[in-house]
Amino acid sequence: MQLRRRCCALTLGFAMPLAMSSIVRADAVTDWNAIAMQAIASSPSHPGATAILDSAMVQVAVYDAVEAINCRFRPYHVHIEGATGSPAAAVAKATHDVLVNRFPSLTASLDTTYHDYLAAHGLSEGDPGVAVGQQAAAGIIALRANDGSFPVNPAPFIGGTKPGVWRPTPSYLPGPPPSNSPALAPWLARVTPFTLVSPSQFRAVPPPPLTSKRYASAYKEVKSLGSATNSSRTPAQTDLALFWFSNYQVLWNRVLRDIAGAHVHNIDDTARLFALVNLAMADAGITAWDTKYHYVFWRPVTAIQEGENDGNPRTDGDANWQPLVNNPNYPDYTSGANNLTGAATLALALFFQTDEMTFSVTTTNPAAIQQVRTYNQFSDAAADVVEARIYEGIHFRFADAQARKQGRHVARWVFSHFLRSVDDDEWDEHDDGDNEE
């Protein structure tokens, strides 16, 4: 309670610049999340899962800026005494400064978008909230300055050739990744997490042995359902696979904007929602990478083409087998998509105190026939992602199931340890987050 009294007593696209007409959501947090996602997704310098770091940095800077002024929740990192001004100005400046730091080549366009936004909302550089946003961004940038991300000239990682070990995979269709690419960002497995004690805190149990019945069962399933040709998938399953062959960071942040616009009615709660979910997704991604590069388990395409050499008489190999979609260039176990989705969906359920909510998800893949899917439970979307990655031919079921569990563990940890109400003394600092299912 003392924190609230002290604080409040003192306060008594990316086709840049982003068109202001495209900003339609509830408040400055959702407005600037859309701007941030457009900038992050358009930059080739932070590819694939590495961009989860950028999103988390943006949203915790936004959160600390808003809460410095409004004082309802405990700060993530940056304490700003006597903060005043417009929370919207603080959000705009915090997002702008983090993005400029992460993507210097976009500085001119981001500057234009920032100034246009202030003008369109009756704000100015002289608003005290601008200084709050600047301080929040600077604090988060400094915090993450030596987190181990984006090392200069990292050594390429190409796995190995023994049975069960990941190695670069061919690309059978146009589009990324280039055929037989080295692993993407193995350093992400060692990056300092945003909330976890270490990247290995929720490391998965080992994958099943190649000679086991469980492995053979998962092998046969993905071989049958995930094949590019002569598959046992139904047309509906194929379209589900294509729907979820998406940019998960962009997809889930769009879901957040839609849900916030419909169900969240003040900027404090919006900032907290976006920070919780993006923190959970970032640390879930780091958790996935820790597990991936600890076990370095091969993808189904390699496993099936090498099926005669795995020591399991139940796995008939097929040297010509191809997956429905190109394999991402990193190990199978565990699934990054399911880690992020498990984290996002449980974080949402914890925030709203229910798994029951009607919401829509829009794919980022134009090849999907059904572009929008509506769900009535957060867990239903998570269940679909488990199935979709099998239908795509890029994951074994055990990689998906363990990843969803990891993501849920991370979400519980984030929710129980961070961004709590200043009045909330009833939470366990030593909860390990491993109390579900």
Long-range contacts (C-beta under 8 A, 24 or more apart in sequence): 1-422, 1-423, 3-71, 3-74, 3-422, 4-71, 4-72, 4-422, 4-423, 7-68, 7-71, 7-81, 7-83, 7-422, 8-71, 10-81, 10-82, 10-83, 11-69, 11-71, 11-82, 11-83, 11-84, 13-38, 13-39, 13-42, 14-38, 14-39, 14-41, 14-42, 14-43, 14-106, 14-109, 15-42, 16-106, 16-108, 16-109, 16-110, 16-112, 16-113, 17-109, 17-112, 17-113, 17-116, 18-113, 20-116, 20-117, 20-120, 23-117, 25-257, 25-260, 25-261, 26-260, 26-261, 26-264, 26-265, 26-270, 27-88, 27-260, 27-266, 27-267, 27-270, 28-87, 28-88, 28-91, 28-92, 28-121, 28-267, 29-62, 29-66, 29-91, 29-260, 29-267, 29-270, 29-271, 29-274, 30-256, 30-257, 30-260, 30-261, 30-270, 30-274, 31-91, 31-117, 32-58, 32-62, 32-91, 32-92, 32-95, 32-117, 33-58, 33-59, 33-95, 33-253, 33-256, 33-257, 33-274, 34-257, 35-95, 35-99, 35-113, 36-95, 36-99, 37-249, 37-250, 37-253, 37-254, 39-99, 39-103, 39-106, 39-110, 40-99, 40-102, 40-103, 40-249, 41-247, 41-249, 41-250, 43-103, 43-105, 43-106, 45-103, 45-105, 46-102, 46-103, 46-150, 47-184, 47-185, 48-184, 48-185, 48-328, 49-184, 49-185, 49-188, 49-285, 49-288, 49-289, 49-336, 50-149, 50-150, 50-184, 50-185, 50-188, 51-249, 52-249, 52-278, 52-281, 52-282, 52-285, 52-340, 53-144, 53-147, 53-149, 53-191, 53-282, 54-98, 54-99, 54-102, 54-103, 55-249, 55-253, 55-278, 55-281, 55-282, 56-194, 56-278, 56-279, 56-281, 56-282, 57-98, 57-102, 57-140, 57-141, 57-144, 58-94, 58-95, 58-98, 58-99, 58-278, 59-271, 59-274, 59-275, 59-277, 59-278, 59-279, 60-140, 60-194, 60-275, 60-278, 60-279, 61-94, 61-95, 61-97, 61-98, 61-133, 61-136, 61-137, 61-139, 61-140, 61-141, 62-90, 62-91, 62-94, 62-95, 62-136, 62-271, 62-274, 62-275, 63-271, 63-272, 63-274, 63-275, 63-419, 64-94, 64-136, 64-139, 64-140, 65-90, 65-91, 65-93, 65-94, 65-129, 65-132, 65-133, 65-135, 65-136, 65-137, 66-90, 66-91, 66-267, 66-268, 66-271, 67-268, 67-271, 67-272, 68-132, 68-135, 68-136, 69-129, 69-132, 70-267, 70-268, 71-422, 72-268, 72-421, 72-422, 73-268, 73-272, 73-419, 73-420, 73-421, 73-422, 74-418, 74-419, 74-420, 74-421, 74-422, 76-275, 76-279, 76-418, 76-419, 77-139, 77-140, 77-143, 78-135, 78-136, 78-139, 78-140, 80-132, 80-135, 80-136, 83-128, 83-132, 84-128, 84-129, 84-132, 85-127, 85-128, 85-129, 85-130, 85-131, 85-132, 86-123, 86-127, 86-128, 86-129, 87-129, 87-267, 88-121, 88-123, 88-129, 88-267, 89-118, 89-123, 89-127, 89-128, 89-129, 89-130, 89-132, 89-133, 90-129, 90-130, 90-132, 90-133, 90-136, 91-133, 91-267, 91-271, 92-117, 92-118, 92-123, 92-130, 92-133, 93-129, 93-130, 93-131, 93-132, 93-133, 93-134, 93-137, 94-132, 94-133, 94-134, 94-136, 94-137, 95-133, 95-137, 96-133, 96-137, 97-133, 97-134, 97-137, 97-138, 97-141, 98-137, 98-140, 98-141, 101-137, 101-141, 144-192, 147-191, 147-192, 148-187, 148-190, 148-191, 148-192, 149-187, 149-188, 149-191, 150-187, 151-187, 154-186, 154-187, 156-182, 156-183, 157-182, 157-183, 157-186, 157-293, 158-182, 158-183, 159-183, 159-296, 159-298, 159-331, 160-296, 163-210, 163-298, 163-306, 163-309, 163-310, 163-311, 164-210, 164-297, 164-298, 164-303, 164-310, 165-296, 165-297, 165-298, 166-296, 166-297, 166-298, 166-299, 166-302, 166-330, 166-331, 166-332, 167-298, 167-302, 168-329, 169-299, 169-301, 169-302, 169-326, 169-327, 169-329, 170-301, 171-326, 171-327, 172-228, 172-322, 172-323, 172-326, 173-325, 173-326, 175-326, 176-326, 177-326, 177-328, 177-329, 181-329, 182-329, 183-293, 183-329, 183-330, 183-331, 184-328, 184-329, 184-330, 185-289, 185-330, 186-289, 186-293, 186-330, 188-285, 188-286, 188-289, 189-286, 189-289, 189-290, 189-292, 189-293, 189-294, 190-290, 191-286, 191-289, 193-282, 193-283, 193-286, 193-287, 194-279, 194-282, 194-283, 195-279, 195-283, 195-410, 195-413, 195-414, 195-417, 195-418, 196-283, 196-286, 196-287, 196-410, 196-413, 199-286, 199-287, 199-289, 199-290, 200-290, 200-294, 201-287, 201-413, 202-287, 202-406, 202-409, 202-410, 202-413, 202-433, 202-434, 203-287, 203-290, 203-291, 203-294, 204-291, 204-295, 204-333, 204-334, 204-402, 204-403, 204-405, 204-406, 205-402, 206-295, 207-295, 207-297, 207-333, 207-396, 207-398, 207-399, 208-398, 210-310, 210-311, 210-312, 211-310, 211-311, 211-312, 212-312, 213-314, 214-398, 215-312, 215-315, 215-396, 215-398, 216-312, 216-314, 216-315, 218-396, 218-397, 218-398, 219-300, 219-303, 219-304, 219-307, 219-312, 219-314, 219-315, 219-396, 220-314, 220-315, 221-390, 221-396, 221-397, 222-300, 222-304, 222-390, 222-393, 222-395, 222-396, 222-397, 223-300, 223-304, 223-318, 223-321, 225-390, 225-391, 225-393, 226-300, 226-323, 226-324, 226-390, 226-391, 226-392, 226-393, 226-394, 227-321, 227-322, 227-323, 227-324, 227-393, 228-322, 228-323, 228-324, 228-393, 229-322, 231-324, 233-324, 233-391, 237-387, 237-391, 238-324, 238-391, 239-368, 239-369, 239-370, 240-384, 240-387, 240-388, 240-391, 241-324, 241-325, 241-388, 241-391, 241-392, 242-325, 242-363, 242-365, 242-367, 242-368, 242-369, 243-363, 243-365, 243-368, 243-370, 243-371, 243-373, 243-388, 244-337, 244-363, 244-384, 244-385, 244-388, 244-389, 244-392, 245-325, 245-365, 245-367, 245-368, 245-388, 245-392, 246-363, 246-364, 246-365, 247-364, 248-281, 248-336, 248-337, 248-340, 248-341, 249-281, 249-340, 250-364, 251-361, 251-362, 251-363, 251-364, 252-277, 252-281, 252-340, 252-341, 252-344, 253-278, 254-362, 255-344, 255-359, 255-360, 255-361, 256-348, 258-359, 258-360, 259-348, 259-357, 259-359, 263-352, 263-357, 272-351, 272-419, 273-348, 273-351, 275-419, 276-347, 276-350, 276-351, 276-414, 276-415, 276-418, 276-419, 277-343, 277-344, 277-347, 277-348, 277-351, 279-414, 279-418, 279-419, 280-343, 280-344, 280-346, 280-347, 280-407, 280-410, 280-411, 280-414, 280-415, 281-340, 281-343, 281-344, 281-347, 283-343, 283-410, 283-413, 283-414, 284-339, 284-340, 284-342, 284-343, 284-406, 284-407, 284-410, 284-411, 285-336, 285-339, 285-340, 287-339, 287-406, 287-407, 287-410, 288-334, 288-335, 288-336, 288-339, 288-340, 288-403, 288-406, 289-330, 289-336, 291-333, 291-334, 291-402, 291-406, 292-330, 292-331, 292-332, 292-333, 292-334, 292-336, 293-331, 295-331, 295-333, 296-331, 297-331, 297-332, 297-333, 297-399, 298-331, 298-332, 299-327, 299-331, 299-332, 299-394, 299-395, 300-332, 300-393, 300-394, 300-395, 300-396, 301-327, 301-393, 301-394, 303-396, 322-393, 323-392, 323-393, 323-394, 324-391, 324-392, 324-393, 325-392, 325-393, 325-394, 327-394, 328-394, 332-394, 332-395, 332-396, 332-399, 333-396, 333-398, 333-399, 333-402, 334-399, 334-400, 334-402, 334-403, 334-406, 335-389, 335-395, 335-399, 335-400, 335-403, 335-404, 336-403, 337-385, 337-389, 337-403, 338-382, 338-385, 338-386, 338-389, 338-395, 338-399, 338-400, 338-401, 338-403, 338-404, 338-407, 339-403, 339-404, 339-406, 339-407, 339-410, 340-407, 341-381, 341-382, 341-385, 341-404, 341-407, 342-382, 342-403, 342-404, 342-405, 342-406, 342-407, 342-408, 342-410, 342-411, 343-407, 343-408, 343-410, 343-411, 343-414, 344-407, 344-411, 345-378, 345-379, 345-381, 345-382, 346-378, 346-382, 346-407, 346-408, 346-411, 346-412, 346-436, 347-411, 347-414, 347-415, 348-378, 349-378, 349-379, 350-411, 350-412, 350-415, 351-415, 355-379, 405-437, 408-436, 408-437, 409-433, 409-434, 409-436, 412-436
